Amino acid sequence: MAATPFPDDLRAAQVRLHEATAELAALGRTLPWSVEPHDGWPGKEHSHTGEVTGGRPPSPGWTDEQKAAVDELRQECLALSETVSTHPYWADFTGGDLVDRRMELKAVTRPGTVPEAETIPAA
């Protein structure tokens, strides 16, 4: 099955949206658990095993630079989402066709995806 010929600007916006979303997620994994400084709280000891679960260590909070980086990426993701979802290309589709095309765009632009090769039936 040949891929739908999406407009270049729509494809580029969706690709960048995938990238920006991944960057935001990666940044989030490096940040302290609390935006603001917090003392944390102790976990609870299980009465039978003695295992301590839950609780949080103290958090220094995020720096102003970290807050700005998160805000910048969130704003970029929001703007790209708007660009992709309101692109004039979608005006020609409704209902299930629209959903199918949007899902196809996400799939073909997702990093690491290889376009599906056309299969030729054996003779």
C-alpha positions in Angstrom: 0.0 0.0 0.0 1.5 3.3 -1.0 1.6 6.1 1.6 -0.7 9.1 1.3 1.1 12.1 -0.3 0.8 14.5 2.6 1.9 18.1 2.0 5.6 18.8 2.8 4.8 21.5 5.4 2.3 19.2 7.2 4.8 16.4 7.3 7.5 18.7 8.6 5.2 20.0 11.3 4.2 16.5 12.4 7.9 15.3 12.4 8.9 18.3 14.5 5.9 17.6 16.9 7.2 14.1 17.4 10.7 15.4 18.1 9.6 18.2 20.4 7.4 15.8 22.4 10.3 13.3 22.7 12.6 16.2 23.9 10.0 17.3 26.5 9.6 13.7 27.8 13.4 13.3 27.9 13.9 16.6 29.7 11.1 15.6 32.2 13.0 12.4 33.1 16.1 14.4 34.1 14.2 16.9 36.4 13.6 16.7 40.1 10.2 15.3 41.0 8.9 18.6 42.3 8.9 21.9 40.5 9.2 23.8 43.8 11.6 22.7 46.5 10.0 20.1 48.8 11.1 18.2 51.8 9.7 14.9 50.6 8.2 12.3 52.9 9.1 9.0 54.3 7.8 5.7 52.9 5.8 3.1 54.8 7.2 -0.1 56.1 5.3 -3.2 55.2 4.4 -5.0 58.5 5.3 -8.5 57.3 8.2 -8.0 55.0 9.8 -4.8 56.3 10.0 -3.5 52.8 9.7 0.3 52.6 7.5 1.5 49.8 6.3 4.9 48.7 7.7 8.1 50.0 9.9 10.7 48.2 13.3 12.1 48.8 13.8 15.8 49.2 13.6 17.8 45.9 15.6 20.9 45.2 13.0 22.0 42.8 13.6 23.2 39.2 16.0 26.0 38.3 14.7 29.0 36.4 16.5 27.6 33.3 14.8 24.2 33.6 11.4 25.9 34.0 12.1 28.0 30.9 13.2 25.0 28.9 10.0 23.1 29.8 7.8 26.1 29.1 9.5 26.6 25.7 9.0 23.0 24.7 5.4 22.9 25.9 4.6 26.1 23.9 6.3 24.6 20.8 4.3 21.4 21.2 1.1 23.3 21.5 1.8 25.5 18.5 2.8 22.5 16.4 -0.3 20.6 17.5 -2.4 23.5 16.3 -0.5 23.8 13.0 -1.0 20.1 12.3 -4.7 19.9 13.4 -5.8 23.0 11.6 -3.8 22.5 8.3 -6.0 23.1 5.2 -5.2 19.6 4.0 -7.7 18.1 6.4 -10.7 20.1 4.9 -11.2 17.4 2.3 -11.9 14.7 4.9 -14.6 13.8 7.4 -15.4 11.1 9.9 -13.5 7.9 9.7 -11.5 9.0 6.7 -10.2 12.0 8.6 -9.2 9.9 11.6 -7.5 7.3 9.3 -5.5 10.0 7.5 -4.4 11.7 10.7 -3.3 8.3 12.2 -1.4 7.5 9.0 0.4 10.9 9.2 1.4 10.2 12.7 2.6 6.7 11.8 4.6 7.6 8.7 6.4 10.5 10.4 7.2 8.8 13.7 10.9 8.5 14.2 12.3 5.1 13.4 9.5 4.1 11.1 10.4 2.8 7.7 7.9 3.2 4.9 6.1 0.0 4.2 7.4 -1.7 1.0 4.9 -2.7 -1.6 4.5 -6.4 -1.8 4.5 -8.1 -5.2 2.5 -11.4 -5.3 4.6 -14.4 -6.2 4.1 -15.8 -9.7 
